[in-house]
Amino acid sequence: MREFGYQRAHDVAGAVALLDADPDARFVGGGTNLVDLMKTGVERPGRLVDIRELPLDDIEPAPDGGLRVGATVTNSDLAAHPEVRRRYPALAQAVLAGASGQLRNMATVGGNLLQRTRCGYFTDTTKPCNKRVPGSGCPAVRGEHHNHAVLGASEHCVAVHPSDLGVALTAFDAVVSYQTADGPGRTPIGAFYLPVGDTPHRETALPPGALITGVTLPPAPVAAHSRYRKVRERASYAFAIGSVAAALDVQGGVVREARLALGAVASRPWRATAAERVLTGAPADAATFAAAADAELAAARPLPHNAYKVTLMRNLMVAVLSELAEEAAR
């Protein structure tokens, strides 16, 4: 790790000004991803601006009846909050599935959304990687890619986004708030993560130098009937090989509203809009759930060693939706 400067910010405006004055600086909260990448040489900031003392650690009601979560709220506090558990249970489940207890105590909401891919070629600076060095190539296409993307990838990058939290927030149409030197801004999470295309190094729509200040969850009664399910290669802390955040409103055996997002299948959390269209207005039964999964996965383009993900995700979607339907019928 090379030498770097360190400075603690005490207010949002001051934090943004520090980064605006030094383009080589980076914000650091819990440091659970950034510090690891600094150790391997992937990230090489000249200065770290510590934002842990900023007044962004509250979870509070939003004026429209939703919930606002500050950017420095820890994952542990988010998962334990009674309103999150009551109104958005899949969100609490996603956070609890996302890391060990020690990491959840340090990791922040804003940092979680900005964590980088765990692709081995990205984290190994001796290998080419278009995310790290644009135009250098993507060796994962013909190399090790068993846990890589089956949806929305390109020849330039087949890595997946690792956030469990981001998947649940995508299902619930969260909005990301941020601050820049020019003032505040807001971006729906569906537009926050950029398609991989031919610019995989551009991962989010966050303006340069911007500080995430919070995430707002809109009011969504359907979210109270939600579930997050994650499949991983070992039962202890591990990144997903596939995950689903789902919510169903079932009335009289018919799906009135559905929310569905998939994780570990694309370079960003994947909103399953094709599946939602099939579900809405259809019987809440296994045939409908299978048809919805098939509709979403029809666009899958797996590589030779990750084709198993298509079957895995189909089974996972059907299982989670079936559980929610059974719960609604009780």
Secondary structure as UniProt FT lines:
FT   STRAND          5..8
FT   HELIX           12..21
FT   TURN            23..24
FT   STRAND          25..28
FT   TURN            32..33
FT   HELIX           34..40
FT   STRAND          47..50
FT   TURN            52..53
FT   STRAND          59..61
FT   TURN            63..64
FT   STRAND          67..70
FT   TURN            71..72
FT   HELIX           75..80
FT   HELIX           82..87
FT   HELIX           89..98
FT   HELIX           101..106
FT   HELIX           109..113
FT   HELIX           120..123
FT   TURN            125..126
FT   TURN            130..132
FT   TURN            134..135
FT   HELIX           139..141
FT   TURN            146..147
FT   TURN            155..156
FT   HELIX           164..171
FT   TURN            172..173
FT   STRAND          175..180
FT   TURN            181..182
FT   STRAND          183..188
FT   HELIX           189..192
FT   TURN            197..198
FT   TURN            200..201
FT   TURN            208..209
FT   STRAND          211..217
FT   HELIX           221..224
FT   STRAND          226..232
FT   STRAND          240..251
FT   TURN            252..253
FT   STRAND          254..263
FT   STRAND          270..271
FT   HELIX           273..279
FT   TURN            280..281
FT   HELIX           286..297
FT   TURN            298..299
FT   TURN            304..307
FT   HELIX           308..329
//
